[in-house]
Amino acid sequence: MIFSDLDGSLHDSQHGFHPQDLQTLQALPQQRILRTIATGRSLYSAQQVLAADFPIDYLIFSSGAGVMHWPTQSLIHKSHLSTEDITYLLGFFSSYRLDFFLHGEVPNNHYFWCHRFSAQNDDFEARRLLYAGLSTALPPAFLQWQPTSLCSQAIIFVSPEATDFYHALLCEHLPHLSIIRSTSPLDGKSGWLEIFPAHVSKSQAAQWLRHELESHHGLSMAFGNDYNDTDLLAWADKGFVVKSAPESLKAHHTEVSDPRDAGFSEAFAHWQQSFNQANLDP
């Protein structure tokens, strides 16, 4: 099984998908290899770049909050925060004056509520405007507010300099939840700290899928580019990262080309070669 991140890994924001990578994906079923994209994007956002006939078998979206069988567009798995989790998070955000989004129910979790404490947060505003018409501002007294649907996740938006501090803060104070760090795809530097139920992450969704597909327990490959791929890369039998990935990821996984230079195909060729070599060794 192959699990690939989307943005900055398989997909380049300027050049889209490399033709060679698309050819590689199209050829994988002939080798009985399942193809899964594991992205932090919501389903709505992923569908902006993935056509219904895109050559994959499964989509893990919202960092594992949802899983879809891509050829039939059938939702096969979803997760949500509990009411108690939401109440606790709202109080926590208020105490630390954190700018946040609270996303709705999977698969419609592109709808969200939001609140900004800071006088200025360009990354927060850029994402809110990007999804104009999909957000609802919370009332000032939001501690007494109750969401009108289930909630899949929360996101806080922090400066590059403060990302490490707030990541550590959330991990310390929210040990019962899953905290996923990623870099903003909008400005390429701000920190997004995403908060999910404890059982939600790319690797846990991949493990769930692997367990469901009992006939596909072979070796796995993961391909990524950012902090939110860390657990998936560590979970897979072999992990590959692009040249533009953080040094901390490149130190532990095989480095290949960026998406504009068909890094996915390069990673697959390496993986296939090592797999074939292992079968040949006595």
C-alpha positions in Angstrom: 0.0 0.0 0.0 1.1 3.5 -0.8 0.1 6.6 1.3 1.0 10.0 -0.1 0.4 13.5 1.2 -1.1 15.9 -1.3 0.1 19.5 -1.0 3.8 20.0 -1.5 4.3 16.2 -1.9 2.3 14.9 -4.8 0.8 18.2 -5.8 2.7 21.5 -6.5 0.8 24.7 -6.0 2.2 26.3 -9.1 2.6 23.3 -11.5 -0.1 20.9 -10.3 0.5 17.1 -10.7 3.6 16.0 -12.6 2.6 13.8 -15.7 5.1 11.1 -14.7 3.5 10.9 -11.2 0.1 10.5 -12.7 1.4 7.7 -15.0 2.9 6.0 -12.0 -0.4 6.2 -10.1 -2.3 4.8 -13.0 0.1 1.8 -13.4 0.0 0.7 -9.7 -3.2 -1.4 -9.8 -1.4 -3.7 -12.3 1.0 -4.5 -9.4 -1.9 -4.9 -6.9 -0.8 -1.8 -5.0 -3.4 0.3 -3.4 -3.1 4.0 -3.7 -4.2 6.4 -0.9 -3.8 10.1 -0.5 -3.6 11.3 3.1 -4.1 15.0 3.4 -4.9 17.7 5.9 -7.4 19.2 3.5 -11.1 18.8 4.1 -13.0 16.7 1.5 -14.4 19.9 0.0 -10.9 21.4 -0.4 -9.4 18.1 -1.7 -12.1 18.0 -4.4 -10.9 21.3 -5.7 -7.7 19.6 -7.0 -8.8 15.9 -7.2 -11.2 15.0 -10.0 -13.7 12.2 -9.4 -11.6 9.9 -11.7 -8.3 10.7 -10.1 -6.2 7.5 -10.0 -6.4 6.6 -6.3 -8.4 4.1 -4.3 -8.8 5.9 -1.0 -8.7 9.5 0.3 -7.8 10.1 4.0 -8.9 13.7 4.6 -8.8 16.2 7.4 -5.7 14.4 8.8 -7.7 11.3 9.3 -11.1 12.6 10.5 -12.6 11.1 7.4 -11.8 8.3 4.9 -13.5 8.0 1.5 -13.4 5.2 -1.1 -12.5 7.4 -4.0 -13.9 5.6 -7.1 -17.4 5.4 -5.6 -17.1 8.6 -3.5 -18.4 6.7 -0.5 -17.6 7.9 3.0 -16.4 4.9 5.0 -15.1 6.4 8.2 -15.5 9.6 10.2 -14.6 11.0 13.7 -15.8 13.9 15.8 -14.9 15.7 19.0 -17.2 15.1 22.0 -19.3 17.8 23.5 -17.1 17.8 26.6 -14.0 18.3 24.4 -15.6 21.3 22.7 -16.5 22.9 26.0 -13.0 22.4 27.3 -11.4 23.7 24.2 -13.4 26.9 24.1 -12.4 27.6 27.7 -8.8 26.9 26.9 -8.8 29.1 23.8 -10.4 31.9 25.8 -7.8 31.6 28.7 -4.9 31.8 26.3 -6.6 34.2 23.8 -5.9 31.9 20.9 -7.3 32.7 17.4 -9.2 29.6 16.3 -11.5 27.9 13.8 -13.9 25.2 14.9 -14.9 23.0 12.0 -18.3 21.2 11.6 -19.3 17.7 10.9 -17.5 15.4 8.4 -17.9 15.4 5.5 -19.1 19.0 5.5 -16.4 20.2 7.8 -15.4 22.9 5.3 -18.0 24.9 7.3 -16.6 26.4 10.4 -17.1 28.9 13.3 -14.2 31.3 14.1 -13.0 33.8 16.6 -10.0 36.1 16.7 -8.6 37.7 19.9 -5.5 39.3 18.4 -5.6 42.7 16.8 -4.0 41.3 13.7 -3.5 37.7 12.3 -2.9 37.8 8.6 -2.9 34.0 8.2 -6.2 33.6 10.1 -7.8 36.2 7.9 -6.4 34.8 4.7 -7.9 31.4 5.3 -11.2 32.9 6.5 -11.5 35.0 3.3 -10.4 32.0 1.2 -13.5 30.2 2.4 -15.8 33.2 2.3 -19.4 32.3 2.9 -18.5 29.1 4.8 -17.6 30.7 8.1 -19.7 32.0 11.0 -18.2 34.4 13.6 -18.8 33.3 17.2 -20.4 35.8 19.6 -18.2 37.5 22.1 -19.6 35.4 24.9 -18.9 32.2 23.1 -18.2 30.3 26.3 -22.0 29.9 26.7 -22.4 28.9 23.0 -23.3 25.5 21.8 -22.5 24.3 18.2 -25.5 23.3 16.1 -23.7 20.2 14.7 -21.0 17.8 15.5 -17.5 19.2 15.3 -14.6 17.4 13.7 -11.6 19.6 14.7 -10.3 22.9 15.9 -7.4 24.9 14.5 -5.4 27.7 16.1 -3.2 30.1 14.0 0.1 31.3 15.4 3.2 33.1 14.2 6.3 31.1 13.0 8.2 32.2 16.0 5.5 31.1 18.4 4.7 27.7 16.8 7.0 25.6 18.9 5.8 27.2 22.1 2.2 26.7 21.4 2.6 23.2 20.1 4.3 22.3 23.4 1.6 24.1 25.4 -1.2 22.2 23.6 0.5 18.9 24.0 1.0 19.6 27.7 -2.6 20.8 28.5 -4.5 18.6 26.0 -2.9 15.1 26.4 -6.3 13.5 25.8 -6.5 14.9 22.3 -4.5 14.6 19.1 -2.4 17.7 18.3 -1.1 17.9 14.7 1.4 20.6 13.7 1.5 21.8 10.1 2.9 24.8 8.2 0.3 27.2 6.7 0.1 26.5 2.9 -1.1 30.1 2.5 2.0 32.0 3.6 4.3 29.1 3.9 5.6 29.9 7.4 2.8 30.5 10.0 1.9 27.6 12.3 -1.4 25.7 12.2 -2.0 23.6 15.3 -4.9 21.2 14.6 -6.8 19.5 17.4 -8.6 16.2 16.9 -10.0 13.4 18.9 -7.2 11.2 20.3 -7.7 8.5 17.7 -7.4 10.8 14.7 -4.1 11.2 12.8 -2.9 10.2 9.3 -1.2 7.1 10.7 -4.2 5.9 12.7 -6.4 6.3 9.7 -3.9 4.4 7.6 -3.8 1.6 10.2 -7.6 1.5 10.3 -7.8 1.3 6.5 -5.1 -1.4 6.5 -7.1 -3.4 9.1 -10.3 -3.1 7.1 -8.6 -4.3 3.9 -7.6 -7.7 5.3 -6.3 -8.9 2.0 -3.7 -6.0 1.8 -1.3 -6.5 4.6 1.8 -6.1 2.6 4.6 -3.5 3.0 3.6 0.1 3.1 5.2 3.3 1.7 4.6 6.9 2.9 5.4 10.1 1.1 5.3 13.5 2.6 6.7 17.0 3.0 5.7 18.6 6.3 5.3 18.2 10.1 1.8 16.8 9.8 3.2 13.8 7.9 5.5 12.9 10.8 3.4 10.1 12.3 2.5 8.6 8.9 6.1 8.5 7.8 7.1 6.8 11.0 4.3 4.3 10.8 5.0 3.1 7.3 7.6 0.5 6.5 9.4 3.0 4.4 9.1 6.8 4.4 10.2 9.3 1.7 10.2 13.1 1.9 10.8 15.8 -0.7 13.8 18.1 -0.7 11.9 21.1 0.6 10.8 19.2 3.8 12.0 20.3 7.2 15.5 19.1 8.1 14.0 17.1 11.0 12.1 14.9 8.6 14.9 14.6 6.1 17.2 13.3 8.9 14.9 10.2 9.4 13.6 9.5 5.9 14.9 9.1 2.4 15.0 12.4 0.5 13.7 12.6 -3.1 12.9 15.4 -5.5 10.1 18.0 -5.0 6.7 17.5 -6.8 7.6 19.6 -9.7 10.4 17.1 -10.5 8.2 14.0 -10.1 9.4 13.2 -6.5 6.6 10.6 -6.0 7.7 8.5 -9.0 11.3 8.7 -7.7 10.2 7.6 -4.3 8.2 4.7 -5.7 11.1 3.5 -7.8 13.4 3.5 -4.7 10.7 1.6 -2.7 10.1 -0.9 -5.5 13.9 -1.5 -5.9 14.4 -2.1 -2.1 11.3 -4.4 -2.1 12.5 -6.4 -5.0 16.0 -6.7 -3.5 14.6 -7.9 -0.2 12.8 -10.7 -2.1 16.0 -11.7 -3.9 18.2 -11.8 -0.8 18.5 -15.3 0.7 
